[in-house]
Structure formats: C-alpha cells, structure tokens
Amino acid sequence: MMLVGIFVILSLVNPDKFLSVSNFQSMAFQFPEFGLLSIAIMLTMITGGIDLSVVGIANLTGIIIGKILQSAELNGLPQAQMIWLIVLTIFIGIAVGAVCGLLNGNLVSRIGITPILATLGSMQLFTGIAIIITSGKTVVGLPALYSKILSGTVFGIIPTSLVIFILAIIIVGYLLRKTQYGLSIYMMGTNPIAAKFSGLNNTKLLNLTYMYSGILSSISGIVMLGYYNSARADFGSTYILQCILIVILAGVNPAGGSGSITGLVLAILTLQLLSSSLNMFPAVSNFYKPLIWGATLVMVMIFNYYTHFGMRKSPLKISSK
C-alpha cells in the first residue's frame, strides 16, 4: 500500500518528470547495488543475526577486481582476452566474497561472537585491507569494456545490473521457499535450540548463510565497480542504514524466523521511489537523506513492535492469570 501511495502521489505532483522513461531507467540503474546488499542482510537476519560487513565486502571486491584490471589494461591485452580476464576477475571477486562470508560465519557459529559485533569488527577489517591495498586512493583507469558490460543494457532498454538483481531474487527466493536450506534457517531463526535438537546443524547453516551474504555483497561490489568505473574503500558508506531500513520495512523480524523475498522487493522499490522523490525537489538537500532514513527506520521498528511483538505479549499475560 505504501508503494502504491507513493507512486500515485509522485505521479500527481510531478507527472512529466516522474513518469518519464528516463526516470524509470535511472531508478533501474540505481537500486540493484543496494538491493543486493539488502538481500544479503535479510538472509542473515532470518537466522537471528545480521551482517554489517556487506559494504566492506563489496568495496574490497571492487578494489581487488579493479587492481587486476588496471594491470591488464597496462599490458595492452586484446579485447577477446580482456573479456576472458573480466570473467575470471568476476569469479575471483565472488570467491573473495565467499571467503569473507565464511570468516563471518565462523566468528558467529564456532567462536560464538554476537553477529552484530562480529560483522562490525570484520567490516573494519575488510575496509582496512582495502585501504592498505589502495593507500587510501580511488582505483581508476579501468578498461572501458568492463564498464560497458556491467553498466550497459540488455536489448537497449533493461540495465544489466537489473538483470543481475532479478536473477539474485529468483535464486534466493527458490532457496528460501523450495529447499531444505530455506526451511532450516527459518526454523533456526525461530528457535535455535529447538532446531539443534531436531537434528539441524546450526554451525553449518550459519556458515552457509554468511557465505551467501558475502557472495551477494561481492556481486554488489562488481555492479558498483561497473556503474562508477572506479572503486574506493569508503564507497556506499550510507548503504548500511538504508539496507537495514529496507529489510525492516520488508517485515523481516530482527530476532529471526520470518521474512520473504517478495516483501523485500516491495520495500526496495518503495525506498527507491522515496529517494527519487527527494531528488525531484532540489530544495531538499541530499544531506537530509540519512536523517530521513534513520527517522523512518525508528518509526517502522516502533510500528512493528506494537503491531506484532506487542500483540504476542497479551496472550502470555492472559494465560498467566
């Protein structure tokens, strides 16, 4: 309902600018990068945890790929070889995300560190590694072919990044709805002790979930590198708050056990429309965005508490009398 309401309001307020093809195409280029990060956070939140290192993983992936491609460009490789090198670096980037995710998973599952603290620490670790690799500088001078592929369009209309996002939605949706893995992480998020005694391997599930989160984060980094044609250790610093807001807005329980990919997609589209509406009014500075996202997140959490968590308390009180 919120999505429809915002769409109608923007259509009435500024129809010429909002309903244009160029505006929708611009939005389609923008949201996949933080949309992929939101999916990553949602997976970990379903288990009752959270992954705050997603942006750090994305930036580290982009920087590693960028450094490899910089060297390749200096060597003057032919285009055919450059395409194969780009494919190879993409797989290297995904492998980087998987390793980072497994590190997070083991910190949480084997060592027993609280997810918010484990991923906060790893976020600083990944960012620190990225700063050391780049000496704090921006990685530029990438092959034009990489940006042409990753920030290009399919059939001249659909952004490549949007196609990647849709594929991620389909795969994650299938994992959550149609596989034993999906059922297991919902069970673990609802009651990890009961899940363990029912025969589930919580350690393996957590490692797998955080690995998936790392892979999705690295894919976001690959997309960002293609979109901006550069990489930096502090890119997307505001995305963490934005992605958490999306996940909460989608109805994912921060305590674990609930959440759907459909709700997440609707939340992503809603926030993208809100962001676009702010851009349509030049009087509203971009500096207000963190304030707006933060205030919205607090209001949504308060609303969820009184509509869901608050309602769960009443039966307990009645039964105790």
C-alpha positions in Angstrom: 0.0 0.0 0.0 2.8 2.4 0.8 4.4 1.7 -2.6 1.2 2.4 -4.4 0.5 5.5 -2.4 4.0 7.0 -3.0 3.7 6.2 -6.7 0.3 7.9 -7.0 1.5 11.0 -5.1 4.6 11.4 -7.2 2.6 10.9 -10.4 0.2 13.7 -9.4 2.9 16.1 -8.1 5.3 15.9 -11.0 4.0 13.6 -13.8 6.2 14.9 -16.6 9.5 14.2 -14.7 8.4 11.2 -12.7 6.5 9.2 -15.3 9.3 9.6 -18.0 11.1 6.6 -19.4 14.5 8.1 -18.5 13.4 8.4 -14.8 12.4 4.8 -14.5 15.6 3.7 -16.4 17.6 5.8 -14.0 16.0 4.1 -11.0 16.6 0.7 -12.5 20.3 1.5 -12.7 20.4 2.8 -9.1 18.7 0.2 -6.8 20.3 -3.1 -7.8 23.6 -2.3 -5.9 21.9 -1.7 -2.6 19.2 -4.2 -3.4 21.7 -7.0 -3.5 23.2 -5.8 -0.1 19.6 -5.8 1.3 19.1 -9.5 0.2 22.4 -10.3 1.9 21.4 -8.7 5.2 17.9 -10.3 5.0 19.4 -13.8 4.8 21.4 -13.3 8.0 18.6 -11.6 9.8 16.3 -14.6 9.2 18.8 -16.7 11.2 18.5 -14.2 14.0 21.8 -12.4 13.2 22.9 -9.5 11.0 25.7 -8.7 8.6 27.1 -5.2 8.9 30.2 -6.0 6.8 28.3 -6.1 3.4 29.5 -2.7 2.2 33.1 -3.6 3.3 33.0 -6.8 1.3 31.6 -5.0 -1.7 34.3 -2.4 -1.7 37.1 -4.9 -1.1 35.8 -7.0 -4.0 35.6 -3.9 -6.3 39.1 -2.8 -5.4 40.7 -6.3 -5.9 39.0 -6.6 -9.3 39.9 -3.0 -10.2 43.6 -3.6 -9.4 43.7 -6.7 -11.5 42.0 -5.0 -14.4 44.3 -2.0 -14.1 47.3 -4.3 -14.6 45.7 -6.0 -17.5 45.0 -2.6 -19.2 48.6 -1.6 -18.8 49.7 -4.8 -20.6 47.5 -3.9 -23.6 45.6 -7.1 -23.9 43.4 -7.7 -27.0 39.7 -7.3 -26.5 39.0 -11.1 -26.7 41.5 -11.8 -24.0 40.2 -8.9 -21.9 36.7 -10.4 -22.0 38.0 -13.7 -20.6 40.0 -11.7 -18.0 36.9 -9.8 -16.9 35.0 -13.1 -16.5 37.9 -14.5 -14.5 38.1 -11.5 -12.2 34.4 -11.6 -11.6 34.8 -15.2 -10.3 37.7 -14.1 -8.2 35.5 -11.3 -6.8 32.8 -13.8 -5.9 35.4 -16.0 -4.3 36.6 -13.1 -2.2 33.0 -12.5 -1.0 32.6 -16.2 -0.2 35.8 -16.2 1.9 34.8 -13.0 3.7 31.3 -14.5 4.4 32.8 -17.8 5.7 35.0 -15.7 8.1 31.9 -14.0 9.4 30.1 -17.3 9.7 32.8 -18.9 11.7 33.1 -15.9 14.0 29.4 -16.3 14.8 28.9 -20.1 14.7 32.2 -21.5 16.1 33.7 -18.8 18.2 30.3 -17.6 19.4 30.7 -13.8 18.9 27.4 -11.9 18.7 26.7 -11.3 15.0 26.4 -7.5 15.3 29.9 -7.3 16.9 31.5 -10.0 14.7 30.4 -8.3 11.5 31.1 -4.8 12.8 34.7 -6.0 13.5 35.0 -7.7 10.1 33.7 -4.6 8.4 36.6 -2.6 9.8 39.0 -5.5 8.9 37.8 -5.6 5.2 37.8 -1.8 5.0 41.3 -1.7 6.5 42.6 -4.3 3.9 41.0 -2.2 1.1 42.7 1.0 2.4 46.1 -0.8 2.6 45.7 -2.1 -1.0 44.8 1.3 -2.4 46.8 3.5 0.1 43.5 5.3 0.6 43.2 6.3 -3.0 40.5 5.7 -5.6 41.1 2.9 -8.1 40.5 4.3 -11.5 41.7 3.7 -15.1 39.7 0.5 -15.6 39.1 -0.9 -19.1 36.2 0.7 -20.7 34.9 -2.7 -21.7 34.2 -3.7 -18.1 32.0 -0.6 -17.5 30.4 -1.1 -20.9 29.4 -4.7 -19.9 28.3 -4.1 -16.3 26.7 -0.7 -16.8 25.2 -1.5 -20.2 21.7 -2.6 -21.2 20.1 -5.7 -22.5 18.1 -5.1 -25.7 19.0 -1.5 -25.3 16.4 -1.0 -22.5 17.0 -3.2 -19.4 20.1 -2.4 -17.4 22.5 -5.3 -17.0 22.6 -4.6 -13.2 18.8 -5.0 -13.1 19.1 -8.4 -14.8 21.7 -9.5 -12.2 19.4 -8.3 -9.4 16.4 -10.2 -10.8 18.5 -13.4 -11.1 19.6 -13.0 -7.5 15.9 -12.5 -6.4 14.9 -15.7 -8.3 17.7 -17.8 -6.9 17.3 -16.6 -3.3 13.6 -16.9 -3.5 13.9 -20.5 -4.6 16.4 -21.2 -1.8 14.0 -19.9 0.8 10.8 -21.4 -0.5 11.7 -24.6 -2.2 14.8 -26.1 -0.4 15.6 -27.7 2.9 18.1 -24.9 3.5 15.3 -22.3 3.5 13.1 -24.2 5.9 16.1 -24.9 8.1 17.2 -21.2 8.5 13.6 -20.2 9.3 13.5 -22.9 12.0 16.8 -21.9 13.4 15.9 -18.2 13.4 12.6 -19.0 15.3 14.3 -21.2 17.9 17.9 -22.2 17.5 17.9 -24.6 20.5 14.9 -26.5 19.2 16.4 -26.5 15.7 19.6 -28.1 17.1 17.7 -30.8 19.0 15.6 -31.5 15.9 18.8 -32.6 14.1 19.8 -29.4 12.3 23.5 -28.4 12.1 23.3 -24.8 13.2 27.0 -24.2 12.6 26.8 -25.4 9.0 23.7 -23.4 8.4 25.2 -20.2 9.8 28.4 -20.6 7.8 26.4 -21.2 4.6 24.2 -18.2 5.2 27.0 -15.8 5.9 28.8 -17.2 2.8 25.8 -16.5 0.7 25.7 -13.0 2.2 29.3 -12.5 1.3 28.7 -13.7 -2.3 25.8 -11.3 -2.7 27.8 -8.4 -1.3 30.7 -9.2 -3.7 28.2 -9.2 -6.6 27.0 -5.8 -5.5 30.7 -4.6 -5.5 31.1 -6.0 -9.0 28.0 -4.0 -10.1 29.2 -0.8 -8.3 32.6 -1.0 -10.0 30.9 -1.2 -13.4 28.5 1.6 -12.6 31.0 4.1 -11.2 34.0 2.8 -13.2 36.0 3.2 -10.0 36.4 1.7 -6.5 37.2 3.2 -3.1 37.4 1.8 0.4 34.6 4.1 1.7 32.1 3.8 -1.2 28.5 3.3 -0.2 29.0 4.3 3.5 25.3 5.2 3.8 24.1 1.9 2.4 24.2 0.1 5.7 21.4 2.2 7.3 19.5 2.2 4.0 19.7 -1.6 3.6 18.7 -2.3 7.3 15.7 0.0 6.8 14.7 -1.9 3.7 14.9 -5.3 5.5 12.9 -4.0 8.5 10.4 -2.3 6.1 10.0 -5.7 4.3 8.7 -7.2 7.6 11.8 -9.3 8.5 11.9 -9.9 12.2 15.2 -8.7 13.6 15.0 -11.6 16.1 14.9 -14.1 13.2 12.4 -16.6 11.9 10.5 -14.5 9.4 10.8 -12.6 6.2 10.1 -13.0 2.5 11.8 -12.1 -0.7 8.6 -10.6 -2.1 8.3 -8.2 0.8 12.0 -7.2 0.3 11.4 -6.4 -3.3 8.4 -4.2 -2.5 10.5 -2.5 0.3 13.4 -1.8 -2.1 11.0 -0.3 -4.7 9.3 1.8 -2.0 12.6 3.2 -0.8 13.8 3.9 -4.3 10.7 5.9 -5.0 11.2 7.8 -1.8 14.8 8.5 -2.8 13.7 9.6 -6.3 11.1 11.9 -4.8 13.8 13.7 -2.8 15.8 14.1 -6.0 12.8 15.7 -7.7 12.8 18.5 -5.2 16.1 20.5 -5.4 15.2 22.4 -2.2 15.7 19.2 -0.2 19.4 18.6 0.3 21.0 15.1 0.0 22.4 15.8 3.5 18.9 15.2 4.8 18.7 11.6 3.5 20.5 9.9 6.4 18.2 11.8 8.8 15.1 10.7 6.8 16.3 7.1 6.6 17.1 7.0 10.3 13.8 8.5 11.4 11.9 6.2 9.1 13.7 3.2 10.5 12.9 4.1 14.0 9.2 4.7 13.2 8.9 1.4 11.3 10.5 -0.5 14.2 8.1 1.1 16.7 5.2 0.3 14.5 6.3 -3.3 14.1 6.8 -3.6 17.9 3.3 -2.5 18.7 1.6 -4.4 15.9 3.5 -7.7 16.1 5.7 -8.1 19.1 3.3 -6.2 21.4 0.4 -8.4 20.4 2.4 -11.5 21.3 2.7 -10.4 24.9 -1.0 -10.2 25.6 -1.8 -14.0 25.3 1.1 -14.7 27.7 -0.3 -12.2 30.2 -3.8 -13.7 29.9 -2.6 -17.2 30.3 -0.6 -16.4 33.4 -3.6 -15.3 35.4 
